[in-house]
Amino acid sequence: MAFTRRELALKNSPPRLRQSLMSRTVSAANFKVSACVAEHIGDRKDQQDRVAILTSPHYPGTLMALLADGMGGRSGGRIASDQVMETAKNLFQGLPERGTTLRDILGQIAAEAHAVIRLTALASEKEPHSTLVALIVQRDSAVWVHAGDSRLYHFRDGALEHKTIDHSYGSQLDADGQLVEGGPETERYKNILFSAIGIGHELRLDYGEVQDLRPGDSFVLASDGLWAYFSEREIGAIVHQQAVRDAAESLVRQARERARGGGDNLSVAIIKLDKLDRPIDSGAD
């Protein structure tokens, strides 16, 4: 299995961008995984969004993308989103694999970050909390978890396959207890969250997975400071037609233009599967 990784800081560019590249041979098909993250402070005084691409020596050939949008006052929001990131790094990068499933890892990250942030809230008399959306890609499968209103989109050849439903009072439960998007009558409640990491009542986590990844698949993780300015079709087209770094730059630039000086912090992670130019020797180091 061949594995390459590159992180890049782009100078003289308004958004902060980092890029990771991963290539591998997977079962019957060769594809490469390219990932890029970007964040922008928007028109706020403080940056409370955090976004990252992680790899781990304990999970070779595996990539994690995660995004956290902190809330809870000037410092409380950053405390919460920082804790989500620190917990993810400690668990994913620091602990050896012991038969734990990828879903279990995501659940443990959410639960431990939630517990620590609740303790911080009690000690500091603040109410820090954070959204979380996290994705793990391993071979030809992916699993994700989310809490709050930061979103994950899964596209296949630019067409939407799946989108997470916001944990806000703008959503509704169907007869099976599954979240669905609310109608116009719930629009006024869309920014009121009923679940987030560190929230003062029961934490709800929703999971998803796909088991047949192929070239043409892509994932977008986005905070509400970005997705609020785009339709699903726009995001899918931009990511499908452009390389990950160009797509991240385009989304951030257009979101800033559409915000017209009133934009929130924004962050995005893009993960894209493409065909290899040539097969990789599966026996390579």
N, C-alpha and C positions, 0 to 999 in steps of 0.2 A: 504494500500500500504506500503510495507516494503522498506526501503531505507538505505543503508549503504555506507559509503565513507571512503577511506583510502588513505593517501598520504605517499609515502615512498621515502626517499633519500638513494640511494645505495652508500655505502662507498667503497673506493678502486676500483672504476670502472671508466674507462676513460670517457665514456659519462655521462652526467648528466641526471638522470632518475627520473621521478615521476610517481606514479601510483594511479589511482582512480578506485574504484570498485562500481558499482551500481547494485542492484538487485530489481526486481519489478514483479508484476503480471500484465499482459497486456491482456485485453479482453479474447480471447479464448485460449491463449497460454502463458505459463510461460517462460520467458527467463531472463537472467542476462546480463547486459552491463558492460564490463570491458574496461578500457581505460588506456593508458600509453603514456607519452610524453618523448622524449629524445632530447638532443641537444649536439653538439660538436663544438668546436671552429675551428676544422680542422687545416690547416696549415697557418691560418691568424693570425695577431696580435690582432685583435679585434673581438668580437662576436657581430654580428648585427642581428642574427636570434632570434626570440622570439616565444615560443610555450607554450600553456597552456590548461588545462581542467578546466572549470568553472561550478559551480552550483549556483543556486540563490534561496533565500527564497521566492521570488515572483513567481517563476516558479517551484513548487515542482515536482519531478520526471523527470526533464529535465536536459540534459547535453549539454554543449557547448564545442566544441574543436575549437581552432583557432591557426593559424600560420602566422607569418609575417617575411619576409626577407627584412631587411632594406638596402637601397642603398643611396649613396650621400656623399661619402667621409668618413674619419675616424670617425667623430662624427655624421655627418648628417644621416647616415643609422640607427644608434642606436636611435637617436631622433625620427625618423619616426616609427620604429617598436615598440618602447616604447609607442608612442602615440596611435597606433592601439590597443595595449593591454589595456592601461588606459581607452580609450574610451569604449572598450567592457566591461570592469569591471564596469564602471560607469553606463552604460545603462542596462546591463543584471542583475547585482547584486544590483544596487542602486535604480532603478525605479520600482514602482509597476506596475503590469499588468493591463492595462486599455483597453482591447479589441484589443490590437495590435497583429497582426499575427507574427509568427516566421520569415517569410520572411521580414516583415516590420522592425523587430528588426535588422536583418542582414544588410538591406539597410541603416538603420539609423546609425549603427556603421560605415559603410564604408563612408557615406556622411559626418558625423561629424568629423571623423578622417582626411578625405581628406581636409576639410575646415581648420582645425587647423594646419595641416602640411603646407598648402599653406601660411597661415599667418606667420608661423615660417620661411618659406623660404624667405618671403619678409623682415622680421625683421633681419634675421641673414645673409642674402646674401649668403645662401647656397641653395642647391637643394636636400633636403631630400625627399625621397619617399620610399615606401614599397609595397611589394606584400601583398596580403591578401587571405587566404582561411579559411573559417569558416563554421562550421557544427553544427546544433542543432538537437539533437535526443530527441523526446518526444513520449512516448508510442510506437506505431508501425509505426511511421512516422519519416522522416528526411528531412531537407531542408538545402541547402548550397549556398554559394556565393563565387565567387573568382574574383580577379583582379591581373594581372601579370602572372608570370610563376611558382608560387608555385601550386602544384597539389592536387586534391582530386581523389582518386580511390575508387570505390564501388565494392566490390567483393561479390559473393554469392557462398558459398561452394568452395571458392578458385578461381572461374572463374570470369573474369572481366565483370561487368555489365555496368559500366560507368566510364569515365575518363574525367576530365576537359581538355579543349584545351587551351594551353598557349596563353596569350595576347602578342605575339611577332610577329615580321615581318616574322617569319618562318611559321606562320599559314596563312590561306587564308579564304576568305568569299565565301560561295557557292551561288547559285542563289537565295536562300531564305534569305540571309544575315546572315546565321549561320556560326560560325567558324568551320573550318575543318583543320586537319593537312596538312601542305604543303608537297610538294615532295622534292626530292634531290636538286632542283634548288633554294629552299629557305633556305637550311641548314645554309648558311653563316649568315643569319639574325636572327637566333633563339634566340640570346642573346640580341636583341634590342627590348625593350618593347614599346608597344603603349598605354598601360594602366597600371596604378599602383596607389595606394593611395598616394596623394600628387603630382602627376605628373602635369606638367605645362600646360596641355591641357585637353580636355574633358575626363572624367573618364568613362570607360566602365565597367559594372558589369554584370556577367553572373550567373544565378541561376539554381539550379536543385533541384529535390525532389524525394522521393520515399515514397509510402503510405502503403506498405505491408511488413514492416520489419519482419524478422523471424530469428530463430536460424540458424546460418550459414552465416549470413550477416556480413560484416566487412567493415570498412572505414579506409583509410590511407591518411593522410595529410602530404605532404612532400615538403621541399624546393628543389631547383635544385641541391644543394650541396649533396643531397642524391639520388634523383630519377635518376640523370644522370648516375648512375652506375648499374642500374638494368633494366631488362625487366619487363613488366607488369606481365608476368607469374611467374617470380621469386618472386616478391613482394607478389602476391596472394598466392603462395605455402607456403612461410615462415609464413605469417600471419595465414593461415588456419591450418597449422600443429603445431603451437606453441602457448603457452600462450602469452598474450600481452607483458609482460615484457621481456620474452625470445626473442620474435620476434623483439622488439625494439633494444635490445642488439645486435642481430644477424645482423640486417640491418645496424646499425651504425658501427659495427666492420668490416663488409665486405666492406662497402663504404670506410672506412679509408684504408683498405688493397689495394683496387683497385685504390685509389687516388695516391698511391706511393709517398707520400710526397708533393703532389701538390693540396691538397683538399681545397675546400671552407668551410665556415661555413655550418653546416648541422643541420637540425631539422626534427622531425617526430612526429606525433601523430597517435596512433592506437586505434580504437574503434571496439570492437568485441562483437557480440551477441551470447551467448551460451545457451544451454538448462540448466535449473535448475536441480540440483541433486534431489531436492524434491520441491513440490509446496510451495509457500509462502502464508501465510494467508493474504488475501487482506484487512483484517480489522486491520492488525497490524499497530502500530504507525511508 
